[in-house]
Amino acid sequence: MPRTAAVNAGQRKAVWTRAGCVLRFGSLHLPWRGPMSASSSSSTSASTAGGATPLPDRDAALKALYEQVAANHMVPFWATTKAVANDEDRQLLAAPKAVPFLWRCAQDIEPILDRAVELVTMADSERRSLILMNPGLAPRRATVSTMYTAYRLNDANEIMPPHRHTPNAIRFGLKGRGNFTGVDGENIVFGPGDMVLTPNDTWHNHGTVGNERALNLSVLDLPLVETLNAVYFEHDYKEMEGGRLVAKKQQSERFSPDFSQRVYGYGGLRPRLAGKQARGAGTSSPMFVYRWDMMRELLERHRDDDGDPHDGVMVEYVDPTTGQPVFRTMTFFAQMIPPGRTTLAVKTTASLLVSPFEGEGHARVDGERFDWKKFDTLAVPAGHWFEYVNSSATAPLILFVASDEPALKTFALYRKWGRSASGEVTRILD
């Protein structure tokens, strides 16, 4: 006997038979259609070509169904046509996504920070930073989906209390010789181009030494850590004194300045002066400062090299004990584009934050031109074609680049494509 079901259109009551039933969604009743054909006892229904029984008012019934689904905090995953209002493919594609965007340091960021120094004191806040919020992700604190960049300005002789957190971070010096970061008992003073790590779960504090303001750029993987619901911060720094824990406003110096750089900073030569003691939480490079003079010297050695047609000359900051990226979530590069060169277009599944540090030029992202100046930041989200142009015929263009490539490689999600001069697209292996 075939399954049968009927719906009283006026009262919406379910009618049960020995062979079938009507599915109940709150006050809505829909016939269950099994593998066999169905017939209707309603005089207002007509059989379809396939034998299934349509509802008297299908549009209204579907609308009520979708309202019921939404009220229970669920999403339907069966619509497949763009003509359906609840098409899940369109809803997924419509989710917030980062867009290419350029923030201007000298024009927009520095004037605001200069004013903030006058109005926001350390009694108000332990930070004086501007986070770059991608227009496509607002109001989320994210410059691209996994990372954010912030510009931090400290007034002369300001030292903030120690703290630690799960997000990894770096500080990259832009202006001033007195940028200061204390990391795990190592007091580091840094200037333009120097990069300092503040790794996951490692006590650190920031500020300036000397009698001038100092500007630096921060990059954190906080948006990724937020997505994983793993963010925590600690501010109650204490040290053991006389057999008890005592609150401190600054870490005691346990290592000489530049200790980690002197021990690990020779590439291929590893002094064993640190013994088996792990630096920080042991989750990152043990070298906490990467000096620009060493990076610049290496780039200069390759000044006359053409480099890769898609990337120019790229030098990655790595853990000197493993050769791997400094963090498991982010990596950083100095990228040099030779004079007069335009790189061939590249697209990756990684998101990039790009800041010009030396030279002149511009970027093109999906054909849109971004005319940048020194210390600006350009967001290049995953999935966009991009290329860099060095407009100088004599001087290299040098970029500081942050990428979430390590996180993607961990999950086997990293891909990279290049476009040839003739327009042919090929897969590039990194």
C-alpha positions in Angstrom: 0.0 0.0 0.0 1.5 3.4 -0.9 2.2 5.9 1.8 -0.5 8.6 2.0 -0.9 11.8 3.9 -3.3 14.7 4.0 -3.3 18.2 5.4 -6.4 20.0 6.5 -5.7 23.4 4.9 -7.9 25.3 7.3 -6.8 23.7 10.6 -3.3 22.5 9.7 -3.9 19.2 11.4 -1.7 16.2 10.7 -3.4 13.1 9.4 -1.8 9.8 10.1 -2.4 6.6 8.1 -1.0 3.1 8.6 1.5 3.7 5.8 2.7 7.3 6.2 2.7 10.5 8.2 2.8 14.3 8.1 6.0 15.8 9.5 5.3 18.5 12.1 7.4 21.7 12.3 5.7 23.6 15.1 2.4 24.7 13.7 3.6 23.8 10.2 2.8 20.4 8.7 4.6 19.0 5.7 4.0 15.7 4.0 6.9 13.2 4.3 7.9 12.0 0.9 9.6 8.7 1.0 11.1 6.8 -1.9 7.7 5.8 -3.2 5.2 8.1 -4.8 2.5 9.8 -2.8 -1.1 10.7 -3.4 -3.4 13.1 -1.7 -6.8 12.9 -0.2 -7.3 16.7 -0.7 -9.6 17.7 -3.5 -7.5 20.9 -4.0 -4.3 19.0 -4.7 -3.1 17.8 -8.1 -0.5 15.2 -8.7 2.8 16.3 -10.2 4.4 14.5 -13.1 6.6 12.5 -10.6 3.6 11.6 -8.5 4.5 13.7 -5.5 1.8 15.8 -3.8 2.4 19.6 -3.8 1.2 21.7 -0.9 -1.6 24.1 -1.5 0.6 27.1 -0.7 4.2 26.0 -1.1 5.8 29.4 -0.9 4.0 30.3 2.4 4.9 26.9 3.8 8.6 27.2 2.9 8.7 30.7 4.4 7.3 29.3 7.6 9.7 26.5 7.5 12.7 28.8 7.1 11.5 31.0 9.9 11.3 27.9 12.2 14.8 26.9 11.2 16.2 30.4 12.0 14.3 30.6 15.3 16.1 27.5 16.4 19.6 29.0 15.4 20.1 26.7 12.4 20.9 27.1 8.7 19.2 25.1 6.0 21.6 23.3 3.8 19.6 22.0 0.9 18.8 25.0 -1.3 20.8 24.9 -4.5 19.5 27.5 -6.8 20.2 31.3 -6.9 16.4 31.8 -7.2 15.9 30.6 -3.7 16.0 33.3 -1.0 17.6 30.9 1.5 20.3 29.6 -0.8 23.1 28.5 1.5 25.9 28.9 -1.1 25.1 32.6 -1.5 24.9 33.0 2.3 28.3 31.4 2.8 29.9 33.6 0.0 28.3 36.7 1.5 30.1 36.2 4.9 32.4 39.1 5.9 35.7 39.0 4.1 38.8 41.2 4.2 39.3 43.6 1.3 42.5 45.1 -0.1 43.0 48.4 1.7 45.9 50.9 2.2 46.4 52.8 5.5 48.7 55.9 5.3 51.2 56.4 8.1 52.4 59.9 7.6 49.1 61.3 6.3 46.6 59.7 8.6 48.1 57.6 11.4 50.9 59.8 12.8 48.8 62.9 13.2 46.2 61.0 15.3 48.9 59.4 17.4 50.7 62.7 18.0 47.5 64.1 19.3 46.8 61.0 21.4 50.2 61.5 23.2 48.9 64.8 24.4 45.4 63.5 25.4 45.9 59.9 26.5 48.4 59.4 29.3 49.7 56.2 30.8 47.4 56.8 33.7 44.5 56.3 31.2 45.9 53.3 29.4 48.9 51.1 29.2 48.7 51.3 25.4 48.6 54.0 22.9 48.1 52.2 19.6 45.9 52.4 16.5 44.7 49.0 15.3 44.1 48.9 11.5 40.5 47.5 11.0 39.8 46.1 7.6 36.6 47.7 6.2 35.4 44.3 5.0 35.7 42.9 8.6 34.4 45.8 10.7 33.8 46.0 13.6 36.2 43.1 14.2 39.7 44.1 15.2 41.4 42.5 12.2 43.5 43.9 9.4 43.2 40.6 7.5 41.2 37.6 8.7 44.0 36.1 10.9 46.2 39.1 11.8 46.1 42.7 12.8 48.6 45.5 12.5 48.8 48.4 15.0 50.9 51.5 15.1 52.2 52.3 18.6 53.6 55.7 19.7 55.3 56.0 23.0 56.3 59.4 24.5 59.8 59.9 25.9 60.7 57.7 28.8 57.5 55.7 29.1 57.7 52.1 30.4 54.5 50.1 30.7 54.0 47.2 33.2 54.6 43.6 32.1 51.8 41.4 30.7 51.5 38.2 28.7 48.9 36.7 26.4 48.2 33.8 24.0 48.5 35.7 20.8 52.0 36.0 19.3 53.3 39.4 18.4 56.2 41.3 16.8 57.3 44.9 17.0 59.0 46.5 14.0 60.8 49.8 14.6 59.8 52.7 12.4 61.0 55.9 14.0 63.2 56.7 17.0 66.2 54.9 18.4 64.7 54.3 21.8 61.9 51.8 21.2 61.9 49.4 24.2 60.6 45.9 24.8 61.6 43.7 27.7 61.0 40.0 26.9 61.5 37.2 29.4 64.0 39.2 31.4 66.0 40.5 28.3 65.7 44.3 27.9 65.8 45.1 24.2 66.2 48.7 22.8 65.5 48.8 19.1 65.4 51.3 16.2 64.1 51.5 12.6 64.0 48.1 10.9 64.7 46.0 14.0 62.1 43.3 14.7 61.4 42.1 18.3 59.4 39.0 19.2 56.9 38.9 22.0 55.9 35.2 21.8 52.9 33.4 23.1 52.7 33.2 26.9 55.9 35.1 27.5 56.0 38.0 29.9 57.0 41.3 28.2 56.6 45.1 28.5 56.9 48.0 26.1 57.9 51.6 26.1 60.7 54.0 25.3 64.1 54.9 26.7 65.8 58.2 25.9 64.3 61.6 25.5 62.4 61.2 22.2 59.2 59.7 21.1 59.4 56.4 19.2 57.0 54.8 16.7 56.7 51.1 16.0 54.5 48.7 14.0 53.0 45.7 15.7 51.6 42.5 14.1 49.6 40.1 16.1 47.8 36.8 15.3 45.0 37.9 17.7 42.1 37.5 15.1 43.1 33.9 14.5 43.4 33.2 18.3 40.0 34.9 18.8 38.5 32.7 16.1 39.8 29.7 18.0 38.4 31.1 21.3 41.8 30.8 22.9 42.6 34.4 23.9 43.7 35.2 27.4 45.7 38.1 28.9 47.6 38.3 32.2 48.8 41.5 33.9 49.6 40.5 37.4 53.3 40.0 37.0 55.1 38.7 40.1 58.6 37.6 40.9 59.9 35.4 43.8 61.6 37.5 46.5 62.5 36.2 49.9 60.5 33.0 49.4 57.3 34.7 48.3 55.8 36.2 45.2 55.9 39.9 45.0 54.1 42.1 42.4 56.4 44.0 40.1 55.9 46.9 37.6 58.9 45.8 35.5 60.7 42.6 35.0 64.1 42.1 36.6 66.8 41.8 34.0 67.9 38.2 34.0 69.8 38.3 30.7 72.2 40.9 29.2 70.8 43.2 26.5 70.7 41.4 23.1 71.6 38.1 24.8 69.4 36.1 22.4 70.7 37.8 19.3 74.3 37.4 20.3 73.7 33.7 21.0 71.6 32.7 18.1 72.2 35.5 15.5 75.0 34.0 13.4 73.1 31.7 11.1 74.7 28.3 10.9 76.9 28.9 13.9 75.1 28.2 17.2 77.0 28.9 20.4 75.7 26.6 23.2 75.9 29.4 25.9 72.2 29.1 26.7 72.5 25.5 27.8 69.2 23.7 27.8 67.2 26.6 29.1 64.2 27.4 26.9 63.5 31.0 26.1 60.1 32.3 26.8 57.4 29.5 26.7 59.5 27.5 24.2 56.9 27.9 21.4 58.8 30.3 19.2 62.2 31.3 18.0 64.5 31.7 21.0 66.1 34.8 19.3 63.9 37.7 20.4 65.5 40.5 18.3 66.4 40.6 14.6 68.6 43.6 13.7 68.0 45.5 10.5 71.7 46.1 9.9 72.2 42.3 9.4 69.1 42.0 7.2 70.1 45.1 5.2 73.6 43.7 4.7 72.3 40.5 3.3 69.9 42.2 1.0 72.7 44.4 -0.3 74.7 41.3 -1.2 71.9 40.5 -3.6 71.3 44.0 -4.9 72.4 43.0 -8.4 70.4 39.7 -8.5 67.2 39.6 -10.4 65.7 37.2 -7.9 62.5 35.4 -8.6 60.2 37.0 -11.3 57.2 36.7 -9.0 58.8 37.6 -5.7 62.1 39.5 -6.3 64.5 38.8 -3.5 62.8 37.5 -0.3 64.5 36.8 3.0 62.5 35.1 5.7 63.0 35.6 9.4 63.4 32.2 10.9 64.1 30.4 14.2 67.9 29.9 14.0 67.7 26.6 15.8 65.2 25.0 13.4 65.1 27.0 10.2 61.3 27.3 10.6 59.2 30.5 10.9 59.6 32.4 14.1 56.0 31.5 15.1 53.7 28.6 14.2 51.0 31.0 13.1 52.8 33.8 11.3 56.0 34.4 9.3 57.8 37.6 8.3 59.9 38.6 5.3 62.1 41.4 4.0 61.3 41.6 0.2 63.4 43.5 -2.2 62.2 44.5 -5.7 65.2 45.4 -8.0 65.2 48.9 -9.6 62.8 49.4 -12.4 61.2 45.9 -11.9 57.6 44.9 -11.7 56.9 41.4 -10.2 54.8 39.0 -12.1 51.3 38.6 -10.5 50.9 36.1 -7.6 47.9 34.7 -5.8 47.9 32.7 -2.6 45.6 31.3 0.1 47.7 33.2 2.6 46.9 36.8 3.7 49.6 39.4 3.7 50.3 42.7 5.5 52.8 44.7 3.4 54.7 47.8 4.6 57.2 49.7 2.3 60.3 50.4 4.3 62.7 51.7 1.7 62.4 53.0 -1.9 59.5 54.1 -4.2 56.8 52.4 -6.0 53.2 51.0 -5.8 51.2 47.8 -5.7 48.4 46.5 -7.9 45.8 44.2 -6.3 43.4 42.6 -8.8 44.3 45.5 -11.1 43.6 48.2 -8.6 46.6 50.5 -8.0 47.7 51.4 -4.5 50.2 54.3 -4.3 52.0 53.8 -1.0 54.6 55.8 0.9 57.2 54.8 3.5 55.7 53.0 6.6 52.2 52.7 5.1 50.4 49.3 5.4 48.6 47.4 2.6 46.3 44.5 3.4 46.4 41.8 0.7 43.8 39.2 1.7 44.0 35.7 0.4 42.7 35.0 -3.0 43.7 38.3 -4.7 46.2 38.7 -7.5 48.9 41.1 -6.6 52.1 42.6 -8.0 54.7 45.2 -6.9 56.2 47.9 -9.0 59.5 49.6 -8.2 59.3 53.0 -9.9 63.0 53.9 -9.3 65.5 53.1 -11.9 68.4 53.2 -9.5 67.3 52.1 -5.9 65.7 48.9 -4.7 62.2 48.8 -3.2 62.3 47.0 0.2 59.1 45.8 1.9 58.4 44.4 5.3 55.8 41.6 4.9 53.8 39.6 7.4 52.0 36.4 6.4 49.8 33.7 8.0 51.4 31.1 5.7 52.6 28.8 8.6 49.0 28.5 10.0 47.8 27.5 6.5 50.6 25.0 6.0 49.8 23.4 9.4 46.4 22.5 8.0 47.6 21.7 4.5 45.6 24.7 3.1 48.5 26.8 1.7 48.5 27.2 -2.1 50.3 29.7 -4.4 49.8 30.5 -8.0 51.8 32.7 -10.4 50.9 34.3 -13.7 53.4 34.5 -16.5 54.0 37.5 -18.7 51.8 35.9 -21.3 49.0 35.4 -18.8 49.4 31.6 -18.2 48.6 30.6 -14.6 50.8 27.9 -12.9 51.0 26.5 -9.4 54.1 27.6 -7.5 55.5 25.4 -4.7 57.1 27.1 -1.7 
